[in-house]
Amino acid sequence: MLPRTALGLLAGLLFLGLSGCRAEGEFPDRPIFILCPWGAGGGTDRCSRQIAVLLEQDLGVNVNVINATGGQGVTGHSRGARARPDGYTMTMMTVELNMLHWRGLTDVTHESFVPLALFNRDAAALFVRADAPWQTLQELEGHIKTSPDTLKASGTSQGGIWHLALAGWYAAIGEDPARLSWLSSQGAAPSMTELLAGTVDVVACSLPEAAVQMAAGKVRCLGVMSPERVTPRFPDVPTFEEQGYDWSLGGWRALGVPRDTPEEILDVLVPALKRVVHTAEFREFMARQGFDWRYEDPKTARATLVHADRALGELIRSDAFASIRRARFGAMVYPSVLALAFGGVLAALVAKRGLKRTGSDRPTVKGWVHFAEGIGFVVLFILLVRPVGFLLTGGVLLGLLFWRLGVSHARATVLAALVVLPVYVVFHILLRVDLPRGLLGW
């Protein structure tokens, strides 16, 4: 029999353990993060921060916005899709999610997320400085046709939705989109800075993203790419269609979580976001900023994303946009280069040590075995790096390769780490290349 004090202590520990388990199951009980794939000051960032303020009031926990920029939108969307599916990391998804995978930049798609609420759609518009020589789209078209390689434009990343919008107009007027000189940026806000500085000639973005500069008389809008005028805030901005151009394109914004997020978490977040999006404060914010307010529940939002993905996929794969597809670096480019480098090192080592000649002109059987093993390691790396992840695949296979070439277990492990970890830090963290993370997020 245990002493009474021991029994009391065990009962107390059991009570605390059960209490901790029960408290841990309550969602949310700690801060929530919203990943914004675009830079501070832009339209997506402003929407993210407004929702964060209201959601914080609704859920009673801190909600923070993180600007996970880089990779033309790949960084933020990839981090969001591969975050732990516990509801504490949401992603402010944008229309680029329907485009990046078609361009081979990432394997993340709209299917990587569960949409919680779609709250905005905005058409693209075209802006020039107030002192620009072009007063109308026709005048700008005339300049493009007489000097097709001189126009410099910006608005978002290379191949982003605003780039695609302007390139589409190029194709509509019979010009090659490849002749458009596009300056890649982290969003509309830095693009407007470049426009005012004279670095670029035109900016393509939504009307709300340029509203401050328009109100100050610093920029002029030549037209909006929507079927009808954007009212009530921008009733004087003509559409492209009114000016004789059959072209329209726009983007959307929605909040999402990783696709494996449990239903009990969704049952908290979906109603909360619905309440937030329908508050008078949020609708006034959208109207004041000039954003097109709307609400789509998860099922309707999913259908919107599927439709947009199909339409933009057809557009990006068309002949007119071949220049946007060319020379793009996806998640598998650097691992593939590394695999080739491994193969080169292997060939050199085998040539020096593995295919030893023993008094004849023919390599030994053992040499051929080593050579075949090395080729097998390279093939395994290429096959496993996407589902397993770069760190785990590269580290394990490279360590085994060193060991098979005669290096001790300890040294092989250290050498593998010294090769793989710096590559991961340089490319994935510093250069923000979307290296494959695999199921474990490595």
C-alpha positions as a LaTeX table, in Angstrom:
\begin{tabular}{lrrr}
\hline
Residue & $x$ (\AA) & $y$ (\AA) & $z$ (\AA) \\
\hline
Met1 & 0.00 & 0.00 & 0.00 \\
Leu2 & 1.22 & 3.45 & $-0.90$ \\
Pro3 & 1.35 & 6.09 & 1.86 \\
Arg4 & $-1.51$ & 8.55 & 1.92 \\
Thr5 & 0.81 & 11.39 & 0.98 \\
Ala6 & 1.91 & 9.48 & $-2.14$ \\
Leu7 & $-1.67$ & 8.72 & $-3.07$ \\
Gly8 & $-2.60$ & 12.37 & $-2.61$ \\
Leu9 & 0.32 & 13.44 & $-4.78$ \\
Leu10 & $-0.65$ & 10.99 & $-7.54$ \\
Ala11 & $-4.26$ & 12.19 & $-7.41$ \\
Gly12 & $-3.12$ & 15.79 & $-7.67$ \\
Leu13 & $-0.85$ & 15.04 & $-10.63$ \\
Leu14 & $-3.67$ & 13.11 & $-12.35$ \\
Phe15 & $-6.05$ & 16.05 & $-11.83$ \\
Leu16 & $-3.51$ & 18.53 & $-13.23$ \\
Gly17 & $-2.81$ & 16.27 & $-16.18$ \\
Leu18 & $-6.47$ & 15.91 & $-17.03$ \\
Ser19 & $-7.03$ & 19.64 & $-16.59$ \\
Gly20 & $-4.11$ & 20.37 & $-18.91$ \\
Cys21 & $-5.47$ & 18.02 & $-21.56$ \\
Arg22 & $-8.88$ & 19.62 & $-21.38$ \\
Ala23 & $-7.50$ & 23.16 & $-21.58$ \\
Glu24 & $-5.24$ & 22.26 & $-24.51$ \\
Gly25 & $-8.25$ & 21.13 & $-26.49$ \\
Glu26 & $-9.89$ & 24.56 & $-26.35$ \\
Phe27 & $-9.29$ & 26.56 & $-29.52$ \\
Pro28 & $-7.94$ & 29.16 & $-29.68$ \\
Asp29 & $-5.88$ & 29.56 & $-26.53$ \\
Arg30 & $-2.80$ & 31.29 & $-27.95$ \\
Pro31 & $-1.92$ & 33.85 & $-30.66$ \\
Ile32 & $-2.95$ & 33.29 & $-34.27$ \\
Phe33 & $-0.80$ & 34.32 & $-37.23$ \\
Ile34 & $-1.93$ & 35.49 & $-40.67$ \\
Leu35 & 0.71 & 35.02 & $-43.35$ \\
Cys36 & 0.58 & 37.76 & $-45.99$ \\
Pro37 & 2.54 & 36.84 & $-49.15$ \\
Trp38 & 2.96 & 40.50 & $-50.15$ \\
Gly39 & 4.74 & 43.57 & $-48.81$ \\
Ala40 & 3.61 & 46.05 & $-46.19$ \\
Gly41 & 1.43 & 48.91 & $-47.37$ \\
Gly42 & $-0.16$ & 47.11 & $-50.31$ \\
Gly43 & $-3.82$ & 46.20 & $-50.61$ \\
Thr44 & $-3.38$ & 42.62 & $-49.41$ \\
Asp45 & $-1.38$ & 43.76 & $-46.39$ \\
Arg46 & $-4.00$ & 46.37 & $-45.45$ \\
Cys47 & $-6.83$ & 43.83 & $-45.70$ \\
Ser48 & $-4.84$ & 41.34 & $-43.62$ \\
Arg49 & $-4.27$ & 43.83 & $-40.83$ \\
Gln50 & $-7.87$ & 45.01 & $-40.73$ \\
Ile51 & $-9.14$ & 41.44 & $-40.47$ \\
Ala52 & $-6.51$ & 40.69 & $-37.81$ \\
Val53 & $-7.78$ & 43.56 & $-35.63$ \\
Leu54 & $-11.40$ & 42.47 & $-35.89$ \\
Leu55 & $-10.67$ & 38.76 & $-35.53$ \\
Glu56 & $-8.65$ & 39.49 & $-32.39$ \\
Gln57 & $-11.70$ & 41.18 & $-30.90$ \\
Asp58 & $-13.96$ & 38.29 & $-31.91$ \\
Leu59 & $-11.80$ & 35.38 & $-30.72$ \\
Gly60 & $-10.20$ & 37.06 & $-27.70$ \\
Val61 & $-6.59$ & 36.14 & $-28.63$ \\
Asn62 & $-3.81$ & 38.08 & $-30.33$ \\
Val63 & $-3.86$ & 37.90 & $-34.14$ \\
Asn64 & $-0.61$ & 38.97 & $-35.80$ \\
Val65 & 0.21 & 39.57 & $-39.47$ \\
Ile66 & 3.50 & 38.31 & $-40.89$ \\
Asn67 & 4.63 & 39.57 & $-44.30$ \\
Ala68 & 6.14 & 36.40 & $-45.77$ \\
Thr69 & 7.27 & 37.96 & $-49.03$ \\
Gly70 & 9.50 & 36.65 & $-51.79$ \\
Gly71 & 9.47 & 34.12 & $-54.58$ \\
Gln72 & 6.73 & 35.99 & $-56.48$ \\
Gly73 & 4.21 & 34.94 & $-53.84$ \\
Val74 & 5.59 & 31.41 & $-53.47$ \\
Thr75 & 7.13 & 32.01 & $-50.03$ \\
Gly76 & 3.97 & 33.11 & $-48.23$ \\
His77 & 1.63 & 30.61 & $-49.88$ \\
Ser78 & 4.07 & 27.73 & $-49.38$ \\
Arg79 & 4.66 & 28.54 & $-45.72$ \\
Gly80 & 0.93 & 28.71 & $-45.19$ \\
Ala81 & 0.17 & 25.45 & $-46.99$ \\
Arg82 & 2.90 & 23.58 & $-45.09$ \\
Ala83 & 2.19 & 25.06 & $-41.69$ \\
Arg84 & 0.95 & 22.85 & $-38.86$ \\
Pro85 & $-2.79$ & 22.31 & $-39.49$ \\
Asp86 & $-3.85$ & 23.45 & $-36.04$ \\
Gly87 & $-5.67$ & 26.67 & $-36.98$ \\
Tyr88 & $-3.01$ & 28.96 & $-35.54$ \\
Thr89 & $-1.55$ & 29.80 & $-38.96$ \\
Met90 & $-3.86$ & 31.24 & $-41.59$ \\
Thr91 & $-2.84$ & 32.49 & $-45.03$ \\
Met92 & $-4.14$ & 35.54 & $-46.86$ \\
Met93 & $-4.41$ & 33.79 & $-50.20$ \\
Thr94 & $-4.37$ & 35.82 & $-53.41$ \\
Val95 & $-5.06$ & 35.01 & $-57.05$ \\
Glu96 & $-1.37$ & 34.20 & $-57.60$ \\
Leu97 & $-2.17$ & 30.88 & $-55.94$ \\
Asn98 & $-4.01$ & 30.00 & $-59.17$ \\
Met99 & $-0.98$ & 30.91 & $-61.26$ \\
Leu100 & 2.29 & 29.89 & $-59.59$ \\
His101 & 1.97 & 26.16 & $-60.13$ \\
Trp102 & 1.09 & 26.63 & $-63.83$ \\
Arg103 & 4.41 & 28.41 & $-64.20$ \\
Gly104 & 6.32 & 25.59 & $-62.47$ \\
Leu105 & 7.32 & 27.71 & $-59.48$ \\
Thr106 & 5.79 & 25.49 & $-56.79$ \\
Asp107 & 3.62 & 22.43 & $-56.27$ \\
Val108 & 1.33 & 24.40 & $-53.91$ \\
Thr109 & $-2.16$ & 24.96 & $-55.38$ \\
His110 & $-5.62$ & 25.97 & $-54.14$ \\
Glu111 & $-6.08$ & 22.29 & $-53.22$ \\
Ser112 & $-3.37$ & 22.73 & $-50.58$ \\
Phe113 & $-5.76$ & 24.89 & $-48.55$ \\
Val114 & $-9.21$ & 24.89 & $-47.04$ \\
Pro115 & $-10.73$ & 28.30 & $-47.90$ \\
Leu116 & $-12.41$ & 29.88 & $-44.88$ \\
Ala117 & $-13.87$ & 32.96 & $-46.56$ \\
Leu118 & $-13.42$ & 34.89 & $-49.79$ \\
Phe119 & $-14.09$ & 38.57 & $-49.16$ \\
Asn120 & $-12.77$ & 40.55 & $-52.12$ \\
Arg121 & $-12.44$ & 40.72 & $-55.88$ \\
Asp122 & $-10.80$ & 43.62 & $-57.67$ \\
Ala123 & $-10.14$ & 44.32 & $-61.33$ \\
Ala124 & $-6.77$ & 45.44 & $-62.66$ \\
Ala125 & $-6.28$ & 49.06 & $-63.71$ \\
Leu126 & $-3.52$ & 50.94 & $-65.53$ \\
Phe127 & $-1.79$ & 54.01 & $-64.04$ \\
Val128 & 0.68 & 56.62 & $-65.28$ \\
Arg129 & 2.21 & 59.67 & $-63.61$ \\
Ala130 & 0.18 & 62.87 & $-63.69$ \\
Asp131 & 2.75 & 64.46 & $-66.01$ \\
Ala132 & 2.90 & 61.48 & $-68.40$ \\
Pro133 & 2.30 & 62.32 & $-72.09$ \\
Trp134 & $-0.49$ & 59.72 & $-72.45$ \\
Gln135 & $-4.01$ & 60.85 & $-71.61$ \\
Thr136 & $-5.85$ & 57.80 & $-72.96$ \\
Leu137 & $-5.28$ & 54.13 & $-73.65$ \\
Gln138 & $-5.27$ & 54.88 & $-77.37$ \\
Glu139 & $-2.35$ & 57.27 & $-76.94$ \\
Leu140 & $-0.46$ & 54.70 & $-74.87$ \\
Glu141 & $-1.17$ & 52.06 & $-77.52$ \\
Gly142 & 0.23 & 54.40 & $-80.17$ \\
His143 & 3.45 & 54.77 & $-78.18$ \\
Ile144 & 3.74 & 50.99 & $-77.75$ \\
Lys145 & 3.32 & 50.36 & $-81.47$ \\
Thr146 & 5.88 & 53.00 & $-82.49$ \\
Ser147 & 8.36 & 52.19 & $-79.69$ \\
Pro148 & 7.41 & 48.68 & $-78.52$ \\
Asp149 & 10.55 & 47.99 & $-76.46$ \\
Thr150 & 10.70 & 51.21 & $-74.46$ \\
Leu151 & 7.77 & 50.92 & $-72.04$ \\
Lys152 & 8.72 & 49.93 & $-68.49$ \\
Ala153 & 6.02 & 48.64 & $-66.14$ \\
Ser154 & 5.53 & 47.21 & $-62.66$ \\
Gly155 & 2.80 & 46.35 & $-60.16$ \\
Thr156 & 3.70 & 42.98 & $-58.68$ \\
Ser157 & 6.11 & 40.10 & $-59.20$ \\
Gln158 & 7.14 & 38.79 & $-62.60$ \\
Gly159 & 4.25 & 36.69 & $-63.87$ \\
Gly160 & 1.87 & 37.90 & $-61.14$ \\
Ile161 & $-1.76$ & 38.81 & $-61.75$ \\
Trp162 & $-1.10$ & 42.48 & $-62.57$ \\
His163 & 1.72 & 41.51 & $-64.93$ \\
Leu164 & $-0.61$ & 39.03 & $-66.57$ \\
Ala165 & $-3.30$ & 41.72 & $-66.85$ \\
Leu166 & $-1.04$ & 44.16 & $-68.71$ \\
Ala167 & 0.53 & 41.42 & $-70.82$ \\
Gly168 & $-2.99$ & 40.32 & $-71.78$ \\
Trp169 & $-3.77$ & 43.81 & $-73.04$ \\
Tyr170 & $-0.55$ & 43.69 & $-75.05$ \\
Ala171 & $-1.78$ & 40.51 & $-76.69$ \\
Ala172 & $-5.24$ & 42.06 & $-77.25$ \\
Ile173 & $-3.72$ & 44.95 & $-79.26$ \\
Gly174 & $-1.59$ & 42.58 & $-81.30$ \\
Glu175 & 1.71 & 43.07 & $-79.49$ \\
Asp176 & 4.02 & 40.38 & $-78.14$ \\
Pro177 & 3.86 & 40.36 & $-74.30$ \\
Ala178 & 7.54 & 39.45 & $-74.30$ \\
Arg179 & 8.35 & 43.00 & $-75.46$ \\
Leu180 & 6.95 & 44.42 & $-72.23$ \\
Ser181 & 9.75 & 45.33 & $-69.83$ \\
Trp182 & 8.43 & 44.35 & $-66.40$ \\
Leu183 & 10.12 & 45.36 & $-63.14$ \\
Ser184 & 9.31 & 42.75 & $-60.51$ \\
Ser185 & 8.22 & 44.05 & $-57.07$ \\
Gln186 & 6.67 & 42.86 & $-53.82$ \\
Gly187 & 3.33 & 44.53 & $-54.51$ \\
Ala188 & 1.53 & 47.69 & $-55.57$ \\
Ala189 & 2.96 & 49.99 & $-52.87$ \\
Pro190 & 6.64 & 49.69 & $-53.90$ \\
Ser191 & 5.57 & 49.78 & $-57.56$ \\
Met192 & 3.87 & 53.13 & $-57.03$ \\
Thr193 & 7.05 & 54.42 & $-55.44$ \\
Glu194 & 8.97 & 53.38 & $-58.56$ \\
Leu195 & 6.36 & 55.06 & $-60.78$ \\
Leu196 & 6.61 & 58.37 & $-58.92$ \\
Ala197 & 10.40 & 58.14 & $-59.00$ \\
Gly198 & 10.35 & 57.71 & $-62.76$ \\
Thr199 & 11.87 & 54.22 & $-62.72$ \\
Val200 & 8.85 & 52.80 & $-64.55$ \\
Asp201 & 6.36 & 54.36 & $-66.97$ \\
Val202 & 3.16 & 52.55 & $-66.00$ \\
Val203 & 1.84 & 50.49 & $-63.10$ \\
Ala204 & $-0.85$ & 47.83 & $-63.28$ \\
Cys205 & $-2.70$ & 47.18 & $-60.02$ \\
Ser206 & $-6.16$ & 47.61 & $-58.54$ \\
Leu207 & $-7.80$ & 51.01 & $-58.11$ \\
Pro208 & $-7.81$ & 50.89 & $-54.28$ \\
Glu209 & $-4.06$ & 50.22 & $-54.22$ \\
Ala210 & $-3.45$ & 53.52 & $-56.04$ \\
Ala211 & $-6.23$ & 55.53 & $-54.38$ \\
Val212 & $-3.90$ & 57.66 & $-52.22$ \\
Gln213 & $-1.75$ & 58.70 & $-55.17$ \\
Met214 & $-4.83$ & 59.38 & $-57.28$ \\
Ala215 & $-6.37$ & 61.56 & $-54.57$ \\
Ala216 & $-3.12$ & 63.50 & $-54.30$ \\
Gly217 & $-3.09$ & 64.12 & $-58.04$ \\
Lys218 & 0.23 & 62.30 & $-58.49$ \\
Val219 & $-1.02$ & 59.55 & $-60.82$ \\
Arg220 & $-3.74$ & 59.20 & $-63.42$ \\
Cys221 & $-5.74$ & 56.06 & $-64.23$ \\
Leu222 & $-6.14$ & 55.32 & $-67.94$ \\
Gly223 & $-8.73$ & 52.58 & $-67.44$ \\
Val224 & $-9.96$ & 49.66 & $-65.37$ \\
Met225 & $-10.08$ & 46.09 & $-66.70$ \\
Ser226 & $-13.60$ & 45.25 & $-65.54$ \\
Pro227 & $-16.87$ & 44.75 & $-67.42$ \\
Glu228 & $-18.35$ & 47.83 & $-65.71$ \\
Arg229 & $-17.15$ & 50.90 & $-63.83$ \\
Val230 & $-16.12$ & 50.58 & $-60.21$ \\
Thr231 & $-18.73$ & 52.46 & $-58.23$ \\
Pro232 & $-19.32$ & 54.30 & $-55.99$ \\
Arg233 & $-15.71$ & 55.35 & $-55.28$ \\
Phe234 & $-14.24$ & 55.43 & $-58.80$ \\
Pro235 & $-17.19$ & 56.28 & $-61.08$ \\
Asp236 & $-15.10$ & 58.52 & $-63.36$ \\
Val237 & $-12.56$ & 55.84 & $-64.31$ \\
Pro238 & $-13.51$ & 54.41 & $-67.74$ \\
Thr239 & $-13.32$ & 50.70 & $-68.45$ \\
Phe240 & $-11.12$ & 49.19 & $-71.14$ \\
Glu241 & $-14.28$ & 48.01 & $-72.89$ \\
Glu242 & $-15.62$ & 51.55 & $-73.10$ \\
Gln243 & $-12.42$ & 52.53 & $-74.88$ \\
Gly244 & $-12.70$ & 49.77 & $-77.46$ \\
Tyr245 & $-10.65$ & 46.99 & $-75.84$ \\
Asp246 & $-12.25$ & 43.61 & $-75.21$ \\
Trp247 & $-10.09$ & 42.72 & $-72.22$ \\
Ser248 & $-10.73$ & 42.33 & $-68.49$ \\
Leu249 & $-8.94$ & 40.60 & $-65.64$ \\
Gly250 & $-8.81$ & 40.84 & $-61.88$ \\
Gly251 & $-7.83$ & 39.14 & $-58.67$ \\
Trp252 & $-9.36$ & 37.84 & $-55.46$ \\
Arg253 & $-8.41$ & 37.62 & $-51.78$ \\
Ala254 & $-9.41$ & 34.90 & $-49.33$ \\
Leu255 & $-8.29$ & 33.45 & $-46.02$ \\
Gly256 & $-7.34$ & 29.80 & $-45.83$ \\
Val257 & $-5.74$ & 27.15 & $-43.64$ \\
Pro258 & $-3.83$ & 23.94 & $-44.51$ \\
Arg259 & $-6.08$ & 21.28 & $-46.03$ \\
Asp260 & $-5.65$ & 18.80 & $-43.15$ \\
Thr261 & $-7.02$ & 21.22 & $-40.56$ \\
Pro262 & $-9.55$ & 19.36 & $-38.32$ \\
Glu263 & $-13.26$ & 20.07 & $-38.61$ \\
Glu264 & $-13.52$ & 21.24 & $-35.01$ \\
Ile265 & $-11.02$ & 24.02 & $-35.80$ \\
Leu266 & $-12.92$ & 25.00 & $-38.95$ \\
Asp267 & $-16.13$ & 25.13 & $-36.92$ \\
Val268 & $-14.55$ & 27.96 & $-34.92$ \\
Leu269 & $-12.76$ & 29.91 & $-37.65$ \\
Val270 & $-15.42$ & 29.88 & $-40.37$ \\
Pro271 & $-18.20$ & 31.48 & $-38.26$ \\
Ala272 & $-15.72$ & 33.93 & $-36.73$ \\
Leu273 & $-14.54$ & 35.15 & $-40.13$ \\
Lys274 & $-18.09$ & 35.39 & $-41.37$ \\
Arg275 & $-18.92$ & 37.64 & $-38.44$ \\
Val276 & $-15.80$ & 39.74 & $-39.02$ \\
Val277 & $-16.35$ & 40.18 & $-42.76$ \\
His278 & $-19.97$ & 41.25 & $-42.19$ \\
Thr279 & $-19.21$ & 43.81 & $-39.48$ \\
Ala280 & $-20.02$ & 47.42 & $-40.27$ \\
Glu281 & $-16.44$ & 48.34 & $-39.44$ \\
Phe282 & $-14.98$ & 45.97 & $-42.03$ \\
Arg283 & $-17.46$ & 46.93 & $-44.73$ \\
Glu284 & $-16.75$ & 50.60 & $-44.08$ \\
Phe285 & $-13.03$ & 49.88 & $-44.33$ \\
Met286 & $-13.51$ & 48.14 & $-47.69$ \\
Ala287 & $-15.68$ & 50.99 & $-49.00$ \\
Arg288 & $-13.25$ & 53.63 & $-47.74$ \\
Gln289 & $-10.33$ & 51.86 & $-49.41$ \\
Gly290 & $-12.32$ & 51.24 & $-52.57$ \\
Phe291 & $-12.07$ & 47.45 & $-52.36$ \\
Asp292 & $-14.91$ & 45.41 & $-53.82$ \\
Trp293 & $-16.54$ & 43.79 & $-50.76$ \\
Arg294 & $-18.21$ & 40.41 & $-51.03$ \\
Tyr295 & $-18.55$ & 37.26 & $-48.97$ \\
Glu296 & $-18.25$ & 33.67 & $-50.15$ \\
Asp297 & $-18.47$ & 30.77 & $-47.72$ \\
Pro298 & $-15.98$ & 27.88 & $-47.93$ \\
Lys299 & $-18.01$ & 25.90 & $-50.48$ \\
Thr300 & $-18.61$ & 28.88 & $-52.80$ \\
Ala301 & $-15.05$ & 30.10 & $-52.38$ \\
Arg302 & $-13.75$ & 26.66 & $-53.32$ \\
Ala303 & $-15.78$ & 26.78 & $-56.54$ \\
Thr304 & $-14.39$ & 30.25 & $-57.32$ \\
Leu305 & $-10.83$ & 29.07 & $-56.83$ \\
Val306 & $-11.38$ & 26.01 & $-59.03$ \\
His307 & $-12.87$ & 28.14 & $-61.81$ \\
Ala308 & $-10.09$ & 30.76 & $-61.60$ \\
Asp309 & $-7.43$ & 28.05 & $-61.59$ \\
Arg310 & $-8.79$ & 26.51 & $-64.76$ \\
Ala311 & $-9.20$ & 29.85 & $-66.57$ \\
Leu312 & $-5.78$ & 31.22 & $-65.62$ \\
Gly313 & $-4.15$ & 27.90 & $-66.45$ \\
Glu314 & $-5.51$ & 28.08 & $-69.98$ \\
Leu315 & $-4.33$ & 31.68 & $-70.27$ \\
Ile316 & $-0.82$ & 31.05 & $-68.99$ \\
Arg317 & $-0.37$ & 27.98 & $-71.20$ \\
Ser318 & $-1.46$ & 29.83 & $-74.33$ \\
Asp319 & 1.06 & 30.81 & $-77.01$ \\
Ala320 & 0.64 & 34.52 & $-76.22$ \\
Phe321 & 2.08 & 34.02 & $-72.73$ \\
Ala322 & 4.94 & 31.70 & $-73.60$ \\
Ser323 & 7.43 & 34.42 & $-72.65$ \\
Ile324 & 6.08 & 34.53 & $-69.09$ \\
Arg325 & 6.48 & 30.79 & $-68.74$ \\
Arg326 & 10.05 & 30.69 & $-69.99$ \\
Ala327 & 13.12 & 30.79 & $-67.79$ \\
Arg328 & 11.29 & 30.39 & $-64.48$ \\
Phe329 & 12.85 & 28.56 & $-61.54$ \\
Gly330 & 10.65 & 26.13 & $-59.64$ \\
Ala331 & 11.07 & 24.19 & $-56.42$ \\
Met332 & 12.86 & 21.29 & $-58.12$ \\
Val333 & 15.46 & 23.34 & $-60.02$ \\
Tyr334 & 18.02 & 23.66 & $-57.21$ \\
Pro335 & 17.62 & 20.08 & $-55.94$ \\
Ser336 & 18.09 & 18.91 & $-59.53$ \\
Val337 & 21.23 & 21.02 & $-59.87$ \\
Leu338 & 22.47 & 19.58 & $-56.58$ \\
Ala339 & 21.74 & 16.08 & $-57.85$ \\
Leu340 & 23.85 & 16.75 & $-60.93$ \\
Ala341 & 26.61 & 18.08 & $-58.69$ \\
Phe342 & 26.44 & 14.91 & $-56.58$ \\
Gly343 & 26.68 & 12.92 & $-59.79$ \\
Gly344 & 29.75 & 14.85 & $-60.87$ \\
Val345 & 31.48 & 14.32 & $-57.52$ \\
Leu346 & 30.54 & 10.66 & $-57.64$ \\
Ala347 & 31.95 & 10.23 & $-61.13$ \\
Ala348 & 35.23 & 11.85 & $-60.07$ \\
Leu349 & 35.53 & 9.68 & $-56.95$ \\
Val350 & 34.67 & 6.49 & $-58.78$ \\
Ala351 & 37.06 & 7.32 & $-61.60$ \\
Lys352 & 39.83 & 7.83 & $-59.07$ \\
Arg353 & 39.10 & 5.04 & $-56.60$ \\
Gly354 & 36.26 & 2.79 & $-57.67$ \\
Leu355 & 37.16 & 1.62 & $-61.18$ \\
Lys356 & 40.64 & 0.44 & $-60.28$ \\
Arg357 & 42.49 & $-1.58$ & $-62.86$ \\
Thr358 & 44.19 & $-4.76$ & $-61.73$ \\
Gly359 & 46.83 & $-5.50$ & $-64.33$ \\
Ser360 & 44.33 & $-5.42$ & $-67.20$ \\
Asp361 & 42.49 & $-2.88$ & $-69.26$ \\
Arg362 & 39.11 & $-3.75$ & $-67.77$ \\
Pro363 & 37.59 & $-2.24$ & $-64.59$ \\
Thr364 & 37.05 & $-4.55$ & $-61.63$ \\
Val365 & 33.60 & $-5.91$ & $-60.80$ \\
Lys366 & 33.77 & $-4.08$ & $-57.47$ \\
Gly367 & 34.39 & $-0.83$ & $-59.34$ \\
Trp368 & 31.23 & $-1.30$ & $-61.41$ \\
Val369 & 29.25 & $-2.04$ & $-58.24$ \\
His370 & 30.40 & 1.24 & $-56.67$ \\
Phe371 & 29.55 & 3.12 & $-59.84$ \\
Ala372 & 26.05 & 1.59 & $-59.99$ \\
Glu373 & 25.47 & 2.39 & $-56.31$ \\
Gly374 & 26.38 & 6.01 & $-56.89$ \\
Ile375 & 23.99 & 6.33 & $-59.81$ \\
Gly376 & 21.32 & 4.73 & $-57.63$ \\
Phe377 & 21.86 & 7.36 & $-54.92$ \\
Val378 & 21.37 & 10.18 & $-57.44$ \\
Val379 & 18.20 & 8.59 & $-58.81$ \\
Leu380 & 16.83 & 8.03 & $-55.30$ \\
Phe381 & 17.50 & 11.67 & $-54.44$ \\
Ile382 & 15.52 & 12.90 & $-57.44$ \\
Leu383 & 12.63 & 10.50 & $-56.70$ \\
Leu384 & 12.43 & 11.10 & $-52.94$ \\
Val385 & 13.25 & 14.79 & $-52.52$ \\
Arg386 & 9.73 & 16.02 & $-53.26$ \\
Pro387 & 7.67 & 13.61 & $-51.07$ \\
Val388 & 10.26 & 13.26 & $-48.26$ \\
Gly389 & 11.82 & 16.72 & $-48.27$ \\
Phe390 & 15.16 & 18.26 & $-49.19$ \\
Leu391 & 16.85 & 18.20 & $-45.77$ \\
Leu392 & 16.02 & 14.61 & $-44.88$ \\
Thr393 & 16.62 & 13.16 & $-48.34$ \\
Gly394 & 19.82 & 15.07 & $-49.03$ \\
Gly395 & 21.29 & 14.48 & $-45.58$ \\
Val396 & 20.58 & 10.74 & $-45.38$ \\
Leu397 & 21.57 & 9.85 & $-48.95$ \\
Leu398 & 24.69 & 11.99 & $-48.95$ \\
Gly399 & 25.76 & 10.48 & $-45.62$ \\
Leu400 & 25.25 & 6.96 & $-46.99$ \\
Leu401 & 27.16 & 7.85 & $-50.13$ \\
Phe402 & 30.15 & 9.11 & $-48.12$ \\
Trp403 & 30.03 & 5.97 & $-45.99$ \\
Arg404 & 29.97 & 3.68 & $-49.03$ \\
Leu405 & 33.00 & 5.52 & $-50.40$ \\
Gly406 & 34.99 & 4.57 & $-47.30$ \\
Val407 & 34.34 & 7.44 & $-44.89$ \\
Ser408 & 33.60 & 6.53 & $-41.26$ \\
His409 & 30.03 & 6.80 & $-39.96$ \\
Ala410 & 30.75 & 9.84 & $-37.80$ \\
Arg411 & 32.64 & 11.71 & $-40.51$ \\
Ala412 & 30.04 & 10.82 & $-43.12$ \\
Thr413 & 27.31 & 12.32 & $-40.91$ \\
Val414 & 29.30 & 15.50 & $-40.29$ \\
Leu415 & 30.22 & 15.92 & $-43.97$ \\
Ala416 & 26.60 & 15.42 & $-45.06$ \\
Ala417 & 25.43 & 18.06 & $-42.58$ \\
Leu418 & 28.17 & 20.48 & $-43.68$ \\
Val419 & 26.97 & 20.19 & $-47.28$ \\
Val420 & 23.18 & 20.05 & $-46.94$ \\
Leu421 & 22.56 & 22.56 & $-44.13$ \\
Pro422 & 24.44 & 25.51 & $-45.73$ \\
Val423 & 22.69 & 24.84 & $-49.05$ \\
Tyr424 & 19.34 & 24.90 & $-47.25$ \\
Val425 & 20.17 & 28.13 & $-45.39$ \\
Val426 & 21.44 & 29.95 & $-48.50$ \\
Phe427 & 18.71 & 28.93 & $-50.92$ \\
His428 & 15.64 & 28.41 & $-48.74$ \\
Ile429 & 16.12 & 31.01 & $-46.00$ \\
Leu430 & 18.26 & 33.76 & $-47.56$ \\
Leu431 & 17.20 & 33.51 & $-51.23$ \\
Arg432 & 13.69 & 32.23 & $-50.33$ \\
Val433 & 13.72 & 29.43 & $-52.88$ \\
Asp434 & 10.83 & 27.03 & $-52.34$ \\
Leu435 & 12.83 & 23.86 & $-51.69$ \\
Pro436 & 10.72 & 20.69 & $-51.26$ \\
Arg437 & 9.83 & 20.17 & $-47.59$ \\
Gly438 & 8.04 & 16.82 & $-47.74$ \\
Leu439 & 5.49 & 15.43 & $-45.31$ \\
Leu440 & 7.48 & 16.44 & $-42.23$ \\
Gly441 & 8.04 & 20.00 & $-43.45$ \\
Trp442 & 11.83 & 19.44 & $-43.88$ \\
\hline
\end{tabular}
